[in-house]
Amino acid sequence: MKTVRQFLAAIALIAPLSAFAFPIAAAGTEGNPVLVGSVANIIARYEGNSASYSNDLYLVTDDGIVGNDIFLFNNHSSAVGATMDLGSFAVGSELVFRLHVNNTNTDYFTGPAGRNPDGSFHARVQGAWLPNTTLVSFEDLYNGPFDFNDLSFSFTNTTTPDVPASVPEPASMLLLGLGLAGIAASRRKPRKS
């Protein structure tokens, strides 16, 4: 029994539960790309949703023709835990996913906000959600509310680049500069006459 408790505690640390009964990628991961992390096959897994709209998830193909994209899951008809083997891809290449909202006939994409019709991020991409696994969560409404609970899925053998360090605000830079100037001034030796 002790090992079961330890396992559940470890899972709770790795994948904390959201207010929903399925995982949602962490805030601050909006716009991250999904990158191929190894030559092994990539396995997609449907994690869940709380959307009222019907959404289809696709892997965008290299040819850029929407009709040729590869269907993965529908948020209402796919079983939670369903998986799909996507095959293998060149390490480091970006996989782009498209969420098609059947009710509004609108498409949203992983990656940069400029890919989407409202110019907003519509996918969070959390690398290392589980070992060797990336979690992606989509928002299906034009201009928000950006709770990213409309379709969550995960992929093995994928990664995302590290989140860039935040840029210090000007006031912090001023304080840092004053502190360095103070240190420099205190290190000066007075001149002897």
C-alpha positions as CSV (number, residue, x, y, z in Angstrom):
1,M,0.0,0.0,0.0
2,K,2.9,2.4,0.7
3,T,4.2,2.1,-2.9
4,V,0.7,3.0,-4.2
5,R,0.6,6.2,-2.0
6,Q,4.2,7.1,-3.1
7,F,3.2,6.6,-6.8
8,L,0.1,8.8,-6.3
9,A,2.1,11.5,-4.5
10,A,4.7,11.5,-7.3
11,I,2.0,11.8,-10.0
12,A,0.5,14.7,-8.0
13,L,3.9,16.5,-8.1
14,I,4.4,15.9,-11.8
15,A,0.8,16.6,-13.0
16,P,-1.2,18.7,-10.6
17,L,-4.9,18.5,-11.1
18,S,-6.7,21.6,-12.5
19,A,-10.2,22.6,-11.6
20,F,-11.2,20.3,-14.4
21,A,-11.1,16.5,-14.4
22,F,-8.4,16.5,-17.1
23,P,-5.0,18.1,-17.3
24,I,-4.6,21.6,-18.8
25,A,-1.1,22.8,-19.8
26,A,0.4,25.4,-17.5
27,A,0.0,29.1,-18.0
28,G,2.9,30.8,-19.6
29,T,3.4,28.1,-22.2
30,E,1.1,29.8,-24.8
31,G,2.7,29.9,-28.2
32,N,5.4,27.3,-27.5
33,P,6.0,25.0,-30.5
34,V,5.7,21.2,-30.4
35,L,9.2,19.8,-31.5
36,V,10.1,16.3,-32.3
37,G,12.4,15.1,-29.6
38,S,13.6,11.7,-30.8
39,V,13.5,9.3,-33.8
40,A,10.9,7.1,-32.0
41,N,7.3,7.1,-33.1
42,I,5.2,9.9,-31.6
43,I,2.1,8.6,-29.8
44,A,-0.8,11.1,-29.4
45,R,-3.2,10.6,-26.4
46,Y,-6.5,12.3,-25.9
47,E,-6.7,13.7,-22.4
48,G,-10.1,15.3,-22.2
49,N,-12.2,18.6,-22.5
50,S,-15.0,20.6,-21.1
51,A,-16.1,22.4,-24.3
52,S,-19.7,22.6,-25.4
53,Y,-18.5,23.1,-29.0
54,S,-17.5,20.1,-31.1
55,N,-13.8,20.3,-32.0
56,D,-11.6,18.2,-34.3
57,L,-7.9,18.0,-33.8
58,Y,-5.6,17.6,-36.8
59,L,-1.9,17.2,-37.5
60,V,-1.0,19.8,-40.2
61,T,0.8,18.2,-43.2
62,D,3.8,19.8,-44.9
63,D,1.8,20.5,-48.1
64,G,-0.3,23.2,-46.3
65,I,-3.6,21.9,-47.8
66,V,-6.2,21.8,-45.1
67,G,-8.0,18.8,-46.6
68,N,-4.8,16.8,-46.4
69,D,-4.3,17.3,-42.6
70,I,-4.4,14.1,-40.5
71,F,-7.4,13.7,-38.2
72,L,-6.5,12.7,-34.7
73,F,-9.4,13.2,-32.2
74,N,-12.9,14.8,-31.7
75,N,-13.4,16.2,-28.3
76,H,-16.9,14.7,-28.0
77,S,-16.6,11.4,-29.8
78,S,-13.1,10.3,-28.9
79,A,-12.7,8.3,-25.7
80,V,-10.4,9.9,-23.1
81,G,-7.2,7.9,-23.2
82,A,-7.5,7.0,-26.9
83,T,-4.2,7.0,-28.6
84,M,-2.9,7.3,-32.1
85,D,0.6,6.5,-33.5
86,L,1.7,9.4,-35.7
87,G,4.9,7.7,-36.9
88,S,8.4,9.2,-36.7
89,F,9.7,12.6,-37.9
90,A,13.0,14.4,-38.2
91,V,14.3,15.3,-34.7
92,G,13.9,19.0,-34.0
93,S,11.2,19.6,-36.6
94,E,8.0,21.4,-35.5
95,L,4.7,19.6,-35.5
96,V,1.8,22.0,-36.1
97,F,-1.7,21.0,-34.8
98,R,-5.0,22.5,-35.9
99,L,-8.1,22.7,-33.9
100,H,-11.2,22.9,-36.1
101,V,-14.3,24.2,-34.3
102,N,-17.2,22.5,-36.1
103,N,-19.8,25.0,-34.7
104,T,-18.1,28.1,-36.0
105,N,-16.1,26.6,-38.8
106,T,-13.0,28.3,-37.4
107,D,-9.4,26.9,-37.2
108,Y,-6.8,27.6,-34.5
109,F,-3.2,26.5,-34.5
110,T,-0.3,25.7,-32.1
111,G,2.6,28.1,-32.2
112,P,2.7,31.8,-32.9
113,A,-0.5,33.9,-32.3
114,G,-0.2,35.2,-35.9
115,R,-1.4,31.8,-37.2
116,N,-4.8,32.4,-35.7
117,P,-7.6,34.5,-37.1
118,D,-7.9,36.7,-34.0
119,G,-4.1,37.1,-33.6
120,S,-4.2,35.4,-30.2
121,F,-2.5,32.3,-28.8
122,H,-5.0,29.4,-28.8
123,A,-2.7,26.6,-27.6
124,R,-0.6,26.1,-24.5
125,V,2.3,23.7,-25.0
126,Q,3.9,22.4,-21.8
127,G,7.1,20.4,-22.4
128,A,8.1,17.7,-19.9
129,W,4.5,17.5,-18.5
130,L,5.4,13.8,-17.9
131,P,8.8,12.3,-18.7
132,N,9.3,12.5,-22.5
133,T,5.7,13.8,-22.9
134,T,4.3,17.2,-24.0
135,L,0.8,18.4,-23.0
136,V,-1.1,20.7,-25.4
137,S,-4.4,22.4,-24.4
138,F,-6.6,24.4,-26.8
139,E,-9.0,27.4,-26.6
140,D,-11.8,27.2,-29.1
141,L,-13.4,30.7,-28.9
142,Y,-12.4,33.7,-31.0
143,N,-10.9,36.3,-28.6
144,G,-11.1,34.1,-25.6
145,P,-11.8,33.5,-22.6
146,F,-8.5,31.7,-22.9
147,D,-9.0,29.0,-20.2
148,F,-7.6,26.4,-22.6
149,N,-10.0,23.7,-21.5
150,D,-11.6,22.9,-24.9
151,L,-9.3,20.0,-25.9
152,S,-6.2,18.6,-24.2
153,F,-3.9,16.0,-25.6
154,S,-0.4,14.8,-25.1
155,F,2.5,13.4,-27.2
156,T,5.4,11.2,-26.4
157,N,8.9,11.8,-27.9
158,T,8.2,15.5,-28.2
159,T,9.6,18.6,-26.5
160,T,9.4,22.3,-26.5
161,P,12.2,24.8,-26.2
162,D,12.9,26.3,-22.7
163,V,10.7,29.3,-21.9
164,P,12.9,32.4,-22.4
165,A,14.0,34.2,-19.3
166,S,11.7,37.1,-18.5
167,V,13.1,40.6,-19.4
168,P,13.6,42.7,-16.3
169,E,11.4,45.8,-16.0
170,P,13.0,49.2,-16.2
171,A,12.6,49.9,-12.4
172,S,14.5,46.7,-11.6
173,M,17.3,47.6,-14.0
174,L,17.5,51.0,-12.4
175,L,17.8,49.5,-8.9
176,L,20.4,47.0,-10.2
177,G,22.4,49.9,-11.7
178,L,22.3,51.9,-8.5
179,G,23.4,48.9,-6.5
180,L,26.4,48.3,-8.8
181,A,27.3,52.0,-8.7
182,G,27.2,51.9,-4.9
183,I,29.5,48.8,-4.8
184,A,31.9,50.5,-7.2
185,A,31.9,53.7,-5.1
186,S,32.5,51.8,-1.9
187,R,35.5,50.0,-3.3
188,R,37.3,53.2,-4.3
189,K,40.2,54.1,-2.1
190,P,40.6,57.7,-1.0
191,R,43.6,59.4,-2.4
192,K,46.4,60.4,-0.1
193,S,47.6,64.0,-0.3
